[in-house]
Amino acid sequence: MRSLKFLVLTLLPFFACERNSGSIAIDFVDGTGFEADYFDTIEVISTSETLDSLVTLNPSSLLIGKYIDPIFGSSSSEFVSEFVLASIAPDFGDSNVTVDSAFMLLPYSGWYGDTTSDFGIKISHLDDEIMDDSLYYSTSNFSSSTVICDTVVKPYPNKRIIRTGMFDANQVMFLKIDKAFIKSNIIDASKMNPSLFETNENFVDYFKGLAFEGYPSNKAILNITPGESDFRIRVYYSNDSLRADTVGPGYNYLDILGWRGITGNNYGLKSVNLFKFDRSNSQISLDNQDTVNGEVTSYVQSMGGIVTSVSFKNLNQFRDSNYFVNHAELEIPIREGSALEYIPPVKLNAFMISGHDKILMQEYLDASPGGGLRIQSVLRDKKYNLEVTKFVQQILSRKDSTEDRLLLLPDGNASNPRRVVLNGNLDPVLPISLKLYLTKRE
């Protein structure tokens, strides 16, 4: 075994420099010989398919909006989120309380699509509670009947805004919300039933949360940042005492927070992304994928849209043949010209298939950074490189029940809207390929 390890370490620098045109036999002191080979003609089959389910509970980024891609068709997102009181048991005073103004602050850190166009947003009060013991998916349904904001804005990306004494590192949209709703459901309700406002657990059970959706005419998807403290409702109110105060500003304010990371009462907020796709005008035919011979082009889409399946057809020839996998790597080229308008995902994740289960590939569990996007020149040759050494070794060793294929998904699938067009295994110029380095005991 020590001789084998020595051979692997010795051969890898040679393989990194040039391809091996044959075999190398090395005799060690004890007379044991090994044969090292490099195979670049391992057949892979790439096709595209939909993802059957995607958990979107508490994503790192909340998505709202829509964009129409001539290749993928229409993709849209909305989300629901809980809110809590910045200060429990608020006291609004007893005499003639009025809501002077109320705003929803939506911080966003990214966008996908055309942000020069108008962006429509509708915010509604949730009828359904986001349950603690439920697992939510991108196709889950929530009912919301009372609209508290319906407006069109200009996102103004890359512009920082100072407003009402607040400054955020990211962009923030300020949206007016219905003052009558706040007066009835917050101020009047706190007087009629103060126990609902004594803890945030009680408040969430009562208030339930808000649903955020974009207009069908939108041309971009925005990444709302649930970790930003500016994700909140701010309510400015006054009463007779405040208005009569000649020293103070004459008003006060209440914040209802949507941002995660709140330490007060140790309360963890929940949110869910919800996605929809319309491929009626897309260039992708998922119903006619050739699973035997593969495809010229493959597709990967975030938000649980489309994934690429990569099957390894002729690895069986190496089973039970005393081969040891030194290194195996998938090279996944991006279709030239397809990433000019729509930025591809930064990284692809690979999942193994075992029955109905999808298991993150072992290389990722071992903290390998594989699957990153590489750009070899300014104009072309964008590709992903994905190490699959342990996966191929598992196949050859028959160590588990996983299928001889991988599913390629974007990193952050539930919280980013990116997509990418890939060269399939039948691409005539630069197909997806498996680079395989093996060592065989003679």
BABA-954786 format. One record per residue: x, y, z of N, C-alpha, C in turn; residue in one letter. Coordinates in pm, whole numbers, plus 50000, padded with zeros to 5 digits. Layout:
! residues N
XYZXYZXYZa...
//
This chain:
! residues 442
500834987950000500005000050000500865012550000m502005012350074502875023950075503465026349935r503745015449861504275016949726503255023449635s501995019749650500925025349567500795040249591l500795044349718500675058549749501835066349689k503035060349696504205066949641504065068949491f503505058949423503335059849278502355070749241l501255071849314500255082049284500875095849295v501595098449401502205111549420503255114349315l503985103649271505035105549173504495108349034t503375102048997502885103148861502075115648835l501435121048935500535132348911501215144348847l502455148148885503085159348815503275156648666p503585144148628503735141048486502415142448413f501335137748476500025138648411499595153048396f499985161648489499595175648482500285182748366a501415177248320502165184048215501705179848075c501475167048053501115162547921500365149347930e499715145847821498975133347818499925121447804r499545110347866500325098147857499865090247736n500795087047647500415080047525500445064847541s500855060147656500865045747675500825042547822g501645033147866501665029548005503075030748058s503165032648188504445033748255504525022648356i505555014348350505725003648447506935006848532a506745006448661507815009548754507994997648847i509204992648858509504981848952510104987649079d509504983649188510024988149316511014977749369f511584980849484512624972349540512124958149562v510834957149601510314943849627509814936849501d509994943249385509624936749260508184938949220g507394946749297505984949249264505894959449152t505084956949052504934966248940503534971748929g503424984048880502134990348859502104996348719f500914997148663500735003148531499805015048545e500245026748499499445038848511498915042848374a497645046648365497035050148237496205062848253d496085070048142495225081848134494215079548022y492945080748053491885078647955491115091747936f491035096447812490245108447784489095105547690d488765092947673487685089147582486565081847655t486465083847785485395077447860484065083747817i483125075447776481855080347723480945085147836e480465097447824479445102547915478235106547833v477085105747894475825109347830475205120747910i474965132047846474375143547916473005146647859s472035148147948470675151947912470175162248013t469005167647988468415177648077467065172648128s466735176348252465465172248311465065182448418e463825181548461463375190348568463705184148704t463795192548804464025188048940462675185649006l462505173849065461175170449116460785178249240d461745182749320461405190549440462615198549484s462365210349540463425218949590462955225449720l463655222649829463325228849957463775243349954v462865252549986463185266849980462895273950112t462795266450220462585272450351463865279350396l463745291950437464855299950489466055300350394n465845304750271466975306050178467865317750218p469085317750166470015328550200469635341650133s468855340850026468385352849958466945350749915s466105360949932464705360249891464575366349752l463855359649664463775363749524462375368549489l462325379849417461045385049371461225390849231i460285387649142460315393249008460145382748901g460525386548780460335377848664461265382348553k461765372948475462465376448351462145365948245y462215370148121461935361248009463225359147932i463655346847927464885342747860464475336047729d465025340147614464635333947487464965319047481p465885314347562466245300147563465415292447664i465315297547787464665290247896463185293747912f462735304547854461345308647873461205318147991g460045318048053459725327148163460015320748297s460685328348385460975323948521460525334948617s459775331348719459285341248814459405336048956s459495345449049459635341849190458855351549277s458325346249384457745354149492458165347749623e457905354349734458305348549862457345352849971f457345345250079456585348650198457565349150315v457255357650413458185359250525457435363650650s457925358850763457405363150892458035376450934e457345383351026457835395951081457615395951232f458495402951304458375403951449458515418551491v458135421451614458225434951668459655437951712l460145449851678461455454051728461405456051879a460265460651928460055462352074458695456652107s458685446552194457415440252228456585449352317i455295446652325454345454352406454445469252377a454305473452252454425487752220453285495952282p453595508052324452615517352383452465529152288d451315530152224451085540852127450405553052189f450125552652317449395563652380447895561452372g447165569652446445725567352459444855577252382d445435588252335444555598752282444835601452134s443825598852053443835602451912445115598051839n445365585151842446555579951773446295579451623v447215585051546447105584751400448395578951341t448235572251228449385567451153449735578151050v450895584351068451295595050976451835589350845d452595578650852453115572150732453605558250769s453675549650670454175536050691454895531750565a456085525850583456915521750471457395507350489f457495500250378458215487650375459605490550317m460645486750389462005488250341462485474650290l462855474250162463315461850099464765463650053l465735458650128467125459250082467405448149982p468125451349876468465440849780469935442049742y470535430549719471975429849697472345424849558s471365421249478471655416349344470405416249259g470605413949130469485413749037469885405548916w468885400948842469115392648724468115396748619y468605402148509467715406748406467865421648383g466815428048335466825442048296466255450648409d467135457848479466665466248590466445480748546t466555483548416466255497048369464745499148351t464005488248349462555489048333461865490848467s460615495148463459805496348585459665482548650d459585482748782459465470248858458225471148947f457255462348922456015462349000456065452749116g455555457149232455555448949354454175449549419i453715437949462452485437249542452785429749670k452365435649783452585429649914451225427249979i451025414950029449745411250089449975404950225s448955406150311449015400050443448665385150431h449485376650492449275362250484448035357850562l447265349050501446185342350572446675329550639d447755323650585448285311050635449545313450717d449665306350825450865307050907451965298250846e453215302650854454345294350815454665285450935i454335272750924454365263851039455795259851076m456025258151206457345254251255457715240051216d456745231251208457025217051186456805212751041d456795222350947456565219150807457805222150724s458005214250619459085216350524458475221850396l458935233450355458315240250242459195239450117y458495238750002459175237049874458845248949783y459545249249669459355260349575457955260449515s457225249449525455875248449471454795249349579t455175252549702454185253549810453225265049782s452055264349843451015274549823450685281549954n450535294849948450125302850061448995312150018f448035314050106446905322850077447165336550140s446905346950061447015360750111445935369050044s445095375450124443915381950068443935397250081s444595402650181444565417050205445825423550149t445675431550042446805438249980447115451050058v448385452750099448775464650175449725473650094i450185468849979451045477049893450915471849751c450735480749656450655477149514451225489049437d452475487749393453155499549339454175495549234t454635505449160455685503749059456845512949097v458055507549094459235515149134460325513649028v461355521749043462595520248969463635514949066k464185502949045465125497349142466395505449161p466865512449057468105520149066469245511949123y469665501249058470785493349110472065501449114p472925497649206474235503949226474155518049284n472995521949335472875534849400472535532849546k473325538849634473045538249777472185550249814r471255547849904470245558049935470265561050084i470265573950118470095578150256468695584050269i467905578650360466545583350375466105581450519r465435591050571464965590950710466075586850807t467285591850780468385589250871468945575250864g468605567450762469045553550753469955552050632m471025544550650471945541750541472215526950535f472125521150418472325506850405473445504250305d474245493850332475355490550243474865486050107a473675480450102473075476349976472015486449933n471375483849819470285492349775469045489349857q468225499449880467005497749957465845504549884v464755497149867463535503049813462625506949929m462035518949921461095523750020459695523549958f458815515150010457495513049951456435517350051l455525526050009454435530250097453455518750115k453035516450238452045506150264450805512550326i449725505350324448405510450361448365514450509d448155527250535448105532250673446885526950748k445785525150677444575520050743444805505750794a445545497750719445845484050763446675484550892f447675492950897448515494151017447695499051136i446845508851111446015514251220445115503451278k444495495551191443555485451238444255473351298s445275468151228445865455351265447035456351361n447585468151379448695469751473448285478651591i447965491151565447705500551675446415497151748i445305496051675444025493051742444055479051802d444655469451731444705455651782445525454751910a446565462851923447395462452045446625467552166s445655476152145444835481152255443725471252290k443145465152188442035455952211442515442652269m443675437952229444175425152276445685426052296n446125432552403447575434852424448385422152437p447785410852474448545398452490449175393852357s448565397652244449125394052114450465400752088l450755411252162451965419152139452965417952254f452675409152349453545407952467454805399752438e454735390452341455905382752296455855381852145t457005379652085457025378251940456435364951894n456485354851981455805342351948454305344851931e453735352452023452315355852012452045364551890n452965373851863452755382951751452775375451617f453715366051601453775358451476452535349751459v452045343951567450815336051557449645344751511d449665357451554448595366651517448805372751379y449995378251356450245385951233450525376951113f451105365251134451385354751035452495358250938k452505370250880453555373950786453015380450661g453895382450562453535389350439453965381350317l453215383050208453555376850079454005387849983a455095385549912455675395149819455675389049680f455085395849584455075390849446455305402349349e455875399049234456125409149132455035409249026g455055419648945454115420648834454505410848722y453515406248645453835397748528454685405048423p454655418248424455405426048325456845428648365s457255424448482458625426948527459625420048435n460835425748428461875420448341463145416848419k463035416048550464205412548631463735405848759a464645398348820464435392548952465435398949048i464935403749161465785410149261466055400549376l467265401449431467655393749549467445402249673n466405399449747466145406449873467005400049982i467565408250069468545403450166467915402050304t467555389750346466925388150477467885390450593p469195390750565470155393150672470435407850697g469835416950619470055431150638469045436850738e469545444850830468665450250935467635459950881s467825465050759466845474250701465615467150644d465595453950645464415446650599463355447550708f462425457150691461475460150798460315468550748r459305469650833458245479650818458545490450920i458505503050877458635514150971457345522150971r456775523751090455505530751107455755543551188v455395555051130455455567751203454055571151251y453945573851382452635576751439452735588551534y451595594351566451545605251662450255604151743s450235611051856449035612151939448985626151997n447975629152077447815642752129449035647052210d449585638252289450735641852372451955644752286s452205636452186453355638752099453205651552018l451985654151971451785666151891451895678751974r451575677652102451635689352190453045691952244a453935682552224455295683852274456085693452184d456445705052237457155715152158458655712852153t459165703352231460595700452233460935688952139v460135678352143460375666552061459935668451917g460105658051835459755659151693458255659151667p457455655151766456015654951748455495641651698g456365631751689455935618551642456855608051703y456485595451687457325584251726457245573851616n458005563251628457935553051524458055539151585y457555529451512457625515251548458205507651430l459135498451459459685489751355459145475551371d458735469751260458335455651254459345448851163i460135439951219461345435151153461125422251075l461765421650956461745409450876463105403150863g464125409350920465485404150900465815393150997w466585383350948467015372251032468225376251113r468495368851220469605372251307469155380251427g467855381151447467315388451561467595380751689i468185387251787468535380451911467465381852018t466665392252009465645394052111464675382452116g464445376952233463525365652256463975352852184n465195353052127465715341152057464745336051951n464105345251882463085341251785463695340451646y463525329151578464035327351443462935329051340g463095338651250462085341151149462165330851037l461035327950976460975318450865460515325750739k461055321250626460655326550496460775315450392s460055317050281460005306650178460015313250041v460885308649951460845312749812459905303749733n459155309649640458185302249558458455305449411l458635294949328459055296849190458025291249092f457975297748973457125293048864457875294448732k457585285348638458235285548506457185283648397f457415290648286456585288948167457535286648049d457615274248002458535270847894457825269347760r456635274747749455875273247624456585280047508s457375290547535458105297547428459615295647441n460035285147510461475282747526462005274247411s463335273147403463985264947301464315250947353q463865247747472464225235247537463065225447529i463345213447482462345202947476462745191947575s462195192647693462535182947797461845169547776l460835169247693460095156747670460755147947565d461765152947495462385145247386463885143647407n464305141947530465725140047558466155125747523q467275124447454467795111447413468685106047525d468115097647609468855092347723469825081247684t469765076447560470665065947514471935071847454v471775081647366472925087447297473355100947352n472465107747426472795120747480472335132047390g472765144247424472305156247355473485165147316e473245173547216474255183347175474395194347279v473275197547345473245208547441472555203947568t473055208647681472425205947810472165219247881s471295218747984470855231048047470865229448200y471185240448267471105241048413470455254248451v469465253548538468715265448577468475265248727q468745276548792468485277748935466985278348962s466635279649091465255280349135464535267049115m465305256049107464685243149087464135241148950g464685248248849464145247548715464585235248637g465815235348585466315224548501467685220248552i467955207248549469255202048589469815193748473v471135192248472471785183548375472115170248440t471745159448373472085146048418473275140948337s474315136448405475505131048340475645116348379v475535107648280475675093148302477015088548249s477585078548316478885073048278478635059048220f478705058048088478225046048019479175034148028k480475036448009481365025047994482405023948105n482065028548223482965026348336482965011848381l481965004248337481894990048377483124982148334n483784986948230484964979548182486094979648285q486054988948379487114989748480486724983248612f485494978548623485074972048746485814958648762r486154955848887486814943248922488084940948839d488794951848807489994950548724491234955748795s491144957448927492284961849008492754975948975n491894983748913492254997648888491975006149013y492875015449038492685025349145492585039049080f491585046949118491355060049057492255070349124v493245075249050494085086049101493375099449096n492725101948983492055114848966491005113548856h489835118948880488765119348779488135133148782a487955138948667487455152648659486535154348540e485365160148566484435163748459484775177748409l484925179148279485055192348218483745195448147e483135206448186481775209748142481815223348074i481975223947941482075236747871480725244047866p480785257147872479595265547854479435268647704i478205268147656477945271047515478415285247483r479285286447384479865299347349478775309347309e478835321247368477875331947338476625331747421g476405321147500475145320047576475185327347709s476375331847751476515338047882476795353047872a476505359047757476795373247740475795381947815l474515378647804473475386747869473135381548007e473125368348024472745362348151473965355548214y474365360648330475565355648396475325341348444i476265332248420476085318348464476315316848614p475855305948674476135303348815477645302948840p478045307348957479465307548993479995293349009v479135284249048479575270749080478445260949054k478795248649016477825237849004478065227649115l476985223149175477045212249271476615199249203n477155188149250476825175049194476165166349298a475065160149260474325151349351474285137149293f474525127449380474405113449344472955109149360m472545098849286471175093949287471145080049348i470315078249451470105065149511468615063649537s467925056749447466475055749457465845069449439g465055073749539464435086949535465285097549604h466425093649658467265102949733468305109249642d468615121849670469695129149604470715132649711k471935128049692472965129049794474095137749741i474455147949816475555156549776476825148249762l477535150049654478705141849625479755143049734m480465132349760481395131449872482445142449867q482885146149745483905156649734483455169549801e482145172649793481645184849856481555183050007y481175171150051481105168550195482475169650260l483515166950182484885168250233485445182250212d484575191750186484925205950173485755208950048a485685200349946486345203549820485585214749750s486295224349692485605235649629485175232949487p485245220449438485005217149298483775223449237g483685222749105482525227849034482575242649004g483745249149028483835263349005483945266848858g483505278948823483545283748685484955288848654l485475284448539486775289048494486635295748358r487395306448339487405313448212488835313548161i489095306548050490455305048001490875316147906q489935323347850490265334747765489155344847774s489385356547720488405367347732487145364447654v487275358247537486145356847446485445343447453l486115332847501485495319847495486105310547599r485805297747586486375287347672485995289047818d484745292647844484245292347981483795278148012k484165273148126483805259448158483815257448309k483165246648351483205242148489484095229848497y484885229148601485685217248629485235211248761n484845198748756484255192148871484995179248902l485655178749018486355166649057485355155949100e485505143849046484585132849075485355120249111v486545121749167487415110349193486755099849282t486255104149397485685094549491484415088249435k483655096049359482435090649299482765079449201f483755081549113484145071349016484705059149089v485485061349194486025050049269484915041849333q483865048649381482715041549438482035032849333q481915038249212481305030449104482125018049074i483425019649065484285008249032484334998049144l484195002749267484284993649382482954987849422s481844992749361480494988049396480234989549545r480595001149600480495002849745479105007149792k478275011849704476935016149746475965014149632d474735018649653473665016249556473405028349467s474285037949465474055049749382474145046149234t473395053649154473405051549010474715056748951e475015052148829476225056748760475965069948689d475405079448760475135092548702475095103048811r475265115548770475225126948861474225137148809l473625144648900472805156148865473585168748895l473685177648798474405190248813473405201448838l473555208048955472675218748996473505231149028l472935242949014473665255049054473855255549205p474975260849249475175263349390474195274149434d473605272549553472585282049597471325281249514g470915269149480469805266949388468515273649433n468295274149565467045279649618467075294649637a468225301049610468335315249645469055323549539s469145318449415469655326949308468965323149177n468815332749084468025330248963468855327048839p470135323848853471005322248736470735309348658r471165309648531471045297748446472255296948355r472465285448292473605283948203473285273448097v473795275647975473675266147865475015259147851v475005245747852476215237747850476345230047719l477575227447679477805218247569477495204047615n476695196947538476385183047571477465173547522g477255160947545478265151047504478345149347352n477315153747278477335152747133477795165547064l478235175347140478755187547078479955183746991d479995188146864481045183646773482415189846798p482465200746873483735207846892484315205847031v483515208447134484025207947271482975201647362l482825188647358481775182047438482155181147585p481165178847668481425175447807482235162447810i483215161647900484095150047898484565146548037s485005134148051485555129148176487045126348157l487865132748237489305130348237489585120548351k490215109248315490345098348412491805093548418l492365093448539493705088448563493595076148653y494125064748605494005052348679495375045948700l495495038548808496685030548832496235016048849t496935007048780496564992848784497744984648832k497464975848927498494966648974498674955448873r499914953048832500164942848731500094928848791e
//
